[in-house]
Amino acid sequence: MPSSRDELLGRALACCLALVGTLLVAEGVAASNAAVGLQGASRDALSIPRWLYVATGGATIGASALLASFVTDRRFVRDIHRTHRDVGVRSLYRVGVVSLHLLGLVGLVLVAYSGLTGPRVPTVNFAVVVVFAGLRAGLTMVSYAVGNVWPALNPWRTVAARLPNGFLDYPARFGRWPAVVGLLGLVWMETTTGITSRPRLLGAAVVAYSLLTVSGALAVGAETWFRNVDPVSVFFRFYGRVAPFSWDEGRLRVHLPGMRLVGGDSDDAYANGLVTGLDDAAIAVALVWELTFSGFVTTRQGAQFVRAAVGVGVPPLLVYGGLFVLGFLVFYGAYLLASRAAADRLRTHRTAHELAVGFAPPLLAIAAGYHLAHYFGFFVSLAPSLVAVVGTPLSPPANPLVLTLPAWFSALDIVFVLGGHVLAVWVAHSIAYRLFPSRMQAIRSQFPFVFVMVGYTAASLWLISLPTAQPPFLP
């Protein structure tokens, strides 16, 4: 255990650094708020240097991490993430589950039908609007802001669970790596095939995905398939852990936002119950990277990079594929390197593997902030179209309404990104105090991971500050 003098010196140093970081944040935010907004940067030049704009995010995360290091009362930290309240609504739970089962089945049929036979205009096609505005944007936001309702809404699970299943044993060594590959594959399809604007292709993809998913669930068992293999179910399950609401044996349990990521009272690195291996850590990193990739390829600089690579003879799909895979490996490698650095610099029995597993849940708070920044404006602008197509799925409106958002609205992006990172810092702080008996070990263990978070923050803020452009060479 460190002496009181060493701890006092450490706190004094943290105070000085936090003060410097806070001053940088104050100056940077004031300058950023004077700008027209992040999305408005595509039309008007930023009034401050971009390096200062990006440094704002890094300073915010660094300062929040240093300030969090002052909260060293274990009981207080434990009470924060353990605080919850149970609400007995068992009858409402049963009615809600049955209603969501029916809604999911009807929705799947309508998505497949309207995708294959409906209008070709994306903004009036039920399948396109519901899948991308309703599920990709809206339901995902519900998952991390309220709670995960996908297990009850999932139409493929509703079907597979009521049929004979579980004829084959799922190889335990596969873990959730199939879900990692599937998630990256779905993002790749969304980005490169033009499926967001081609209803026929979307309808065919939904039918093919339905056949594959139900067949797989019947083969290895519904619970096994949707917990380990199905990327959509894993996607919503991981995002849902950020939410304050959860169901526990028919009871509604309310937590503080993000505190369910910390886990139980055990000092086991796997006590969070969500991330139990490097495959799960890869899923958390993939949720961060896929939004970063989407942001990059839709910027003017990203389009210039793709054109330059294609100009020297590289096929466009190979350029996008190489960028996608290489970027994910860089993000994942940086996270594993942080866990190795934390294990090497601490006198602890914790291995790099344990730290990589233990500190992965905070990445989900970062991903939630990224997603909100990426999709909130998109969802609000298409909300009238979503209401219209849901109200009349078989007779789409002739003149869909798409809202034009004011310039200030895009300034919320920086709030969402930084808010997710600040929440991630606190979750990492709570996890560190669960894993390490020493206060200084708990504080020092966070520094490599916070450094990676600062890098993620800087990259995301840089991307959303760039002018937007249509990705070249794509349908």
C-alpha positions in Angstrom: 0.0 0.0 0.0 1.3 3.5 -0.8 2.2 5.9 2.0 -0.1 8.8 2.8 2.7 11.1 1.6 2.9 9.4 -1.8 -0.9 9.4 -2.2 -1.0 13.1 -1.3 1.7 13.9 -3.9 -0.2 11.9 -6.5 -3.4 13.8 -5.8 -1.6 17.1 -6.0 -0.2 16.2 -9.4 -3.6 15.0 -10.6 -5.1 18.3 -9.4 -2.6 20.4 -11.4 -3.1 18.3 -14.5 -6.8 18.4 -14.2 -6.8 22.2 -13.8 -4.7 22.6 -16.9 -7.1 20.2 -18.8 -10.1 22.0 -17.5 -8.7 25.4 -18.7 -8.1 23.9 -22.1 -11.6 22.5 -22.2 -13.2 25.8 -21.2 -11.3 27.7 -24.0 -11.9 25.0 -26.6 -15.6 24.6 -25.9 -16.2 28.3 -26.0 -14.5 28.5 -29.3 -16.4 25.5 -30.6 -19.7 26.9 -29.5 -19.0 30.0 -31.5 -18.9 27.8 -34.6 -21.9 26.9 -36.6 -22.0 23.3 -35.4 -20.2 20.1 -36.3 -22.4 19.2 -39.3 -22.5 22.8 -40.3 -18.7 22.6 -40.8 -19.5 21.0 -44.1 -20.8 24.3 -45.3 -18.8 26.8 -43.3 -15.2 26.8 -42.2 -14.5 26.3 -38.5 -13.5 29.6 -36.9 -10.8 27.9 -34.9 -7.9 25.6 -35.8 -9.1 22.0 -36.1 -6.3 20.8 -33.9 -7.7 22.9 -31.0 -11.2 21.7 -31.8 -10.1 18.1 -31.6 -7.9 18.7 -28.5 -11.1 19.9 -26.7 -12.3 16.3 -26.6 -9.0 14.9 -25.5 -8.7 17.5 -22.8 -12.2 16.7 -21.6 -11.6 13.0 -21.2 -8.2 13.5 -19.7 -9.6 16.0 -17.1 -12.5 13.8 -16.3 -10.2 10.8 -15.7 -8.0 12.8 -13.4 -10.9 14.2 -11.5 -12.4 10.7 -11.2 -9.1 9.6 -9.5 -10.0 11.8 -6.6 -13.0 9.6 -5.8 -11.2 6.9 -3.8 -13.9 6.0 -1.3 -14.6 2.3 -2.2 -18.0 2.3 -0.5 -19.1 5.4 -2.4 -18.0 4.0 -5.8 -19.6 0.6 -5.0 -22.9 2.2 -3.9 -23.1 4.2 -7.1 -23.1 1.2 -9.4 -25.1 -1.0 -7.0 -27.9 1.6 -6.6 -31.2 0.2 -8.1 -34.9 0.0 -7.5 -37.2 -2.9 -8.4 -40.7 -2.2 -9.7 -43.2 -5.1 -9.7 -45.0 -5.1 -13.0 -45.1 -8.8 -13.7 -48.6 -8.7 -15.4 -47.4 -5.8 -17.7 -44.3 -7.8 -18.5 -46.3 -10.8 -19.8 -48.6 -8.6 -21.9 -45.7 -6.6 -23.2 -43.7 -9.7 -24.3 -46.7 -11.2 -26.2 -47.4 -7.9 -27.9 -43.8 -7.5 -29.0 -43.7 -11.1 -30.3 -46.7 -10.3 -32.5 -45.3 -7.0 -33.5 -42.0 -8.5 -34.5 -43.6 -11.2 -36.7 -45.9 -8.8 -38.5 -43.0 -6.4 -39.0 -40.8 -9.0 -40.5 -43.5 -10.0 -43.0 -44.1 -6.4 -44.0 -40.4 -5.6 -44.3 -39.8 -8.6 -46.6 -43.0 -7.9 -48.7 -42.5 -4.2 -49.1 -38.9 -4.6 -49.8 -39.5 -7.0 -52.7 -42.7 -5.5 -54.1 -43.0 -2.0 -52.7 -42.0 1.4 -54.2 -38.4 1.9 -55.2 -38.2 5.4 -53.6 -36.3 4.7 -50.3 -38.1 7.5 -48.3 -41.5 6.0 -48.9 -40.6 2.3 -48.8 -41.7 0.6 -45.6 -38.7 -1.8 -45.5 -36.0 0.9 -45.9 -37.5 3.4 -43.5 -38.3 0.8 -40.8 -35.0 -1.1 -41.0 -32.7 1.9 -41.0 -34.6 4.7 -39.4 -36.7 2.5 -37.1 -34.3 -0.3 -36.1 -30.7 0.8 -37.0 -31.3 4.3 -35.5 -34.4 4.4 -33.3 -34.4 0.9 -31.7 -30.7 1.1 -31.0 -31.2 4.4 -29.2 -34.0 2.9 -27.2 -31.7 0.0 -26.3 -29.0 2.1 -24.7 -31.2 4.9 -23.4 -34.1 2.8 -22.0 -33.6 -1.0 -22.2 -33.1 -3.9 -24.6 -36.5 -5.1 -26.0 -35.1 -7.0 -28.9 -35.2 -10.5 -27.3 -39.0 -10.1 -27.2 -39.3 -8.3 -30.5 -36.9 -10.7 -32.4 -39.2 -12.5 -34.9 -36.6 -15.2 -35.7 -36.3 -16.1 -32.0 -40.0 -16.2 -31.6 -40.3 -18.8 -34.4 -37.2 -20.9 -33.5 -38.0 -21.1 -29.8 -41.4 -22.8 -30.6 -40.0 -25.4 -32.9 -37.8 -28.5 -32.1 -34.2 -27.2 -31.9 -30.8 -28.0 -30.5 -29.9 -31.0 -32.6 -26.2 -30.1 -32.8 -23.6 -29.1 -30.2 -22.2 -25.6 -30.6 -18.4 -25.7 -30.4 -17.5 -23.8 -27.3 -14.1 -22.8 -28.8 -16.0 -20.6 -31.3 -17.3 -18.3 -28.5 -18.9 -15.2 -29.9 -16.4 -14.8 -32.8 -19.1 -15.7 -35.3 -21.1 -12.7 -34.1 -18.0 -10.5 -34.5 -17.6 -11.6 -38.1 -21.3 -11.3 -38.7 -21.5 -7.8 -37.2 -18.6 -6.6 -39.4 -20.2 -8.3 -42.4 -23.5 -6.5 -41.9 -21.8 -3.1 -41.5 -19.7 -3.9 -44.6 -22.9 -4.7 -46.6 -24.7 -1.5 -45.3 -21.7 0.6 -46.3 -20.7 -0.8 -49.7 -23.8 -2.3 -51.4 -26.2 0.6 -51.5 -28.7 -1.5 -49.6 -29.9 1.6 -47.7 -31.4 3.0 -51.0 -32.3 -0.3 -52.9 -35.5 -1.8 -51.4 -35.3 -4.9 -53.6 -31.9 -5.8 -52.4 -32.9 -5.1 -48.8 -35.9 -7.4 -49.1 -33.9 -10.2 -50.6 -31.3 -9.8 -47.9 -33.9 -9.9 -45.1 -35.4 -13.2 -46.6 -31.9 -14.7 -46.9 -31.0 -13.6 -43.4 -34.2 -15.1 -42.0 -33.6 -18.5 -43.6 -30.0 -18.6 -42.3 -30.9 -17.4 -38.8 -33.9 -19.8 -38.2 -31.9 -22.7 -39.7 -29.0 -22.0 -37.4 -31.2 -21.6 -34.3 -32.9 -24.8 -35.0 -29.6 -26.6 -35.5 -27.7 -25.5 -32.3 -30.6 -24.2 -30.2 -32.3 -20.9 -30.0 -30.6 -19.7 -26.8 -27.2 -20.7 -28.0 -27.6 -19.2 -31.5 -28.9 -15.8 -30.4 -26.4 -15.5 -27.6 -23.3 -16.4 -29.6 -23.8 -16.3 -33.3 -26.6 -13.9 -34.4 -25.0 -10.5 -34.8 -28.2 -8.5 -34.5 -29.1 -10.1 -31.1 -25.6 -9.6 -29.8 -25.6 -6.0 -31.1 -28.7 -5.1 -29.1 -27.7 -7.1 -26.1 -24.4 -5.2 -25.7 -25.9 -1.8 -26.3 -28.8 -2.7 -23.9 -26.3 -3.1 -21.0 -25.7 0.7 -21.1 -29.4 1.3 -20.4 -30.8 2.0 -16.9 -33.8 -0.4 -17.2 -33.6 -4.2 -17.2 -35.9 -7.1 -16.5 -35.1 -9.5 -13.7 -37.6 -12.5 -13.4 -40.5 -10.3 -14.5 -39.5 -7.3 -12.3 -38.4 -4.0 -13.8 -35.1 -3.0 -12.3 -33.9 0.6 -12.5 -30.2 1.5 -12.3 -28.2 4.6 -12.9 -27.3 4.9 -16.6 -24.3 2.9 -17.5 -23.8 1.3 -14.1 -24.9 -2.1 -15.2 -21.6 -2.2 -17.2 -19.6 -2.4 -14.0 -20.8 -5.8 -12.9 -21.2 -7.4 -9.4 -19.2 -7.1 -6.3 -16.8 -10.0 -7.1 -13.2 -9.1 -7.9 -13.3 -11.5 -10.8 -12.5 -9.8 -14.1 -15.5 -11.6 -15.6 -18.0 -10.5 -13.0 -19.8 -8.1 -15.4 -21.5 -11.1 -17.0 -21.4 -9.5 -20.4 -17.8 -9.5 -21.5 -16.2 -12.9 -20.7 -13.5 -13.2 -23.3 -11.5 -11.5 -26.0 -14.3 -12.2 -28.5 -16.6 -10.0 -26.4 -14.0 -7.3 -26.2 -13.7 -7.4 -30.0 -17.5 -6.9 -30.2 -17.2 -3.8 -28.0 -14.3 -2.4 -30.2 -16.3 -3.3 -33.4 -19.2 -1.2 -32.2 -16.9 1.8 -31.8 -15.0 1.2 -35.1 -18.0 0.7 -37.3 -19.3 4.1 -36.6 -15.9 5.6 -37.0 -15.5 3.9 -40.4 -18.9 5.1 -41.6 -17.9 8.6 -40.5 -14.7 8.5 -42.4 -15.9 7.2 -45.8 -18.7 9.8 -45.9 -16.2 12.7 -45.5 -14.5 14.7 -48.3 -11.1 13.6 -47.1 -12.2 9.9 -47.0 -13.5 10.2 -50.6 -10.2 11.7 -51.7 -8.3 8.8 -50.1 -10.5 6.3 -51.9 -10.2 8.0 -55.2 -6.4 8.2 -54.8 -6.2 4.4 -54.0 -8.4 3.5 -57.0 -6.4 5.8 -59.2 -3.3 3.6 -58.8 -5.2 0.5 -59.8 -6.7 -0.9 -56.6 -10.4 -2.1 -57.1 -12.8 0.1 -55.1 -14.3 -2.7 -53.1 -10.8 -3.9 -52.2 -10.0 -0.3 -51.0 -13.1 -0.2 -48.8 -12.6 -3.7 -47.6 -8.9 -3.1 -46.7 -9.7 0.1 -45.0 -12.5 -1.5 -43.0 -10.5 -4.5 -41.8 -7.3 -2.6 -41.2 -9.0 0.0 -39.2 -10.7 -2.5 -37.0 -7.4 -4.3 -36.4 -5.8 -1.0 -35.5 -8.6 -0.2 -33.0 -8.6 -3.7 -31.5 -4.8 -3.8 -31.4 -4.6 -0.4 -29.6 -7.0 -1.7 -27.0 -5.0 -4.9 -26.5 -1.8 -2.9 -26.3 -3.4 -0.8 -23.6 -4.2 -3.9 -21.6 -0.7 -5.2 -22.0 0.7 -1.8 -20.9 -1.5 -1.8 -17.8 -0.5 -5.3 -16.8 3.2 -4.6 -17.3 3.3 -1.3 -15.4 1.5 -2.6 -12.3 2.7 -5.0 -9.6 -0.4 -7.3 -9.8 -1.4 -10.8 -10.5 -3.8 -9.6 -13.1 -2.9 -10.7 -16.6 -3.3 -8.6 -19.8 -6.1 -11.0 -20.8 -8.0 -10.3 -17.6 -7.6 -6.5 -17.9 -8.7 -6.6 -21.6 -11.9 -8.4 -20.5 -12.4 -6.4 -17.4 -12.1 -2.9 -19.0 -14.0 -3.7 -22.2 -17.5 -2.7 -21.0 -16.7 1.1 -20.9 -16.2 0.9 -24.6 -20.0 0.4 -24.9 -20.6 3.7 -23.3 -18.3 5.3 -25.9 -20.1 3.4 -28.7 -23.5 4.7 -27.4 -22.3 8.3 -27.6 -20.9 7.7 -31.1 -24.2 6.2 -32.2 -26.3 9.0 -30.8 -24.1 11.6 -32.5 -24.2 9.6 -35.8 -27.9 8.8 -35.9 -29.9 11.2 -33.7 -30.2 13.9 -36.4 -30.9 11.2 -39.0 -33.7 9.7 -36.9 -35.3 13.1 -36.1 -35.3 14.2 -39.8 -36.9 10.9 -40.9 -39.3 10.6 -38.0 -42.3 11.9 -40.0 -41.6 9.4 -42.8 -41.3 6.6 -40.3 -44.7 7.5 -38.7 -46.3 7.7 -42.1 -45.1 4.4 -43.4 -45.8 2.6 -40.1 -49.4 4.1 -40.2 -50.0 2.9 -43.7 -47.5 0.2 -44.6 -49.3 -1.1 -47.7 -50.1 2.4 -49.1 -47.0 4.6 -48.7 -47.4 8.4 -48.8 -46.9 10.1 -52.1 -45.1 13.0 -50.6 -43.0 11.9 -47.7 -42.0 14.6 -45.2 -38.3 14.9 -44.2 -37.4 17.5 -41.6 -34.6 20.0 -42.3 -32.7 20.4 -39.0 -31.4 23.8 -37.9 -27.7 24.4 -37.9 -27.4 24.5 -34.1 -28.9 21.0 -33.9 -25.7 19.4 -35.1 -23.8 21.0 -32.1 -25.4 18.2 -30.1 -23.0 15.8 -31.7 -20.1 16.9 -29.6 -22.2 16.7 -26.4 -23.2 13.1 -27.3 -19.6 12.0 -28.1 -18.1 13.6 -25.0 -20.9 12.5 -22.8 -20.3 8.9 -23.8 -16.6 9.2 -23.1 -17.1 10.8 -19.7 -19.5 8.0 -18.7 -17.0 5.5 -19.9 -14.3 7.0 -17.7 -16.5 6.6 -14.6 -17.3 3.0 -15.5 -13.6 2.3 -16.0 -12.9 3.9 -12.6 -15.6 1.8 -10.9 -14.2 -1.4 -12.6 -10.7 -0.6 -11.5 -11.7 -0.3 -7.9 -13.5 -3.7 -8.2 -10.4 -5.4 -9.7 -7.6 -3.9 -7.5 -7.2 -3.8 -3.7 -4.8 -0.9 -3.9 -6.0 2.6 -4.6 -2.9 3.6 -6.5 -3.1 0.4 -8.6 -6.8 1.1 -9.3 -5.9 4.6 -10.5 -2.8 3.8 -12.4 -4.5 0.8 -14.2 -6.9 3.2 -15.9 -4.3 5.4 -17.6 -3.5 3.2 -20.6 -7.2 2.7 -21.3 -8.0 6.4 -20.9 -5.1 7.1 -23.3 -6.9 4.9 -25.9 -10.2 6.6 -25.1 -8.6 10.0 -25.8 -7.4 8.7 -29.2 -10.9 7.4 -30.0 -12.4 10.8 -28.9 -10.0 12.8 -31.0 -10.6 10.6 -34.1 -14.4 10.8 -33.8 -14.4 14.6 -33.2 -12.1 15.1 -36.1 -14.3 13.0 -38.4 -17.6 14.8 -37.5 -15.9 18.1 -38.0 -14.9 17.3 -41.6 -17.0 18.3 -44.7 -19.3 15.4 -45.8 -19.3 13.8 -49.3 -20.9 10.9 -51.1 -18.6 7.8 -50.9 -17.2 7.3 -54.5 -17.5 4.2 -56.6 -20.5 2.8 -54.6 -24.0 2.0 -55.9 
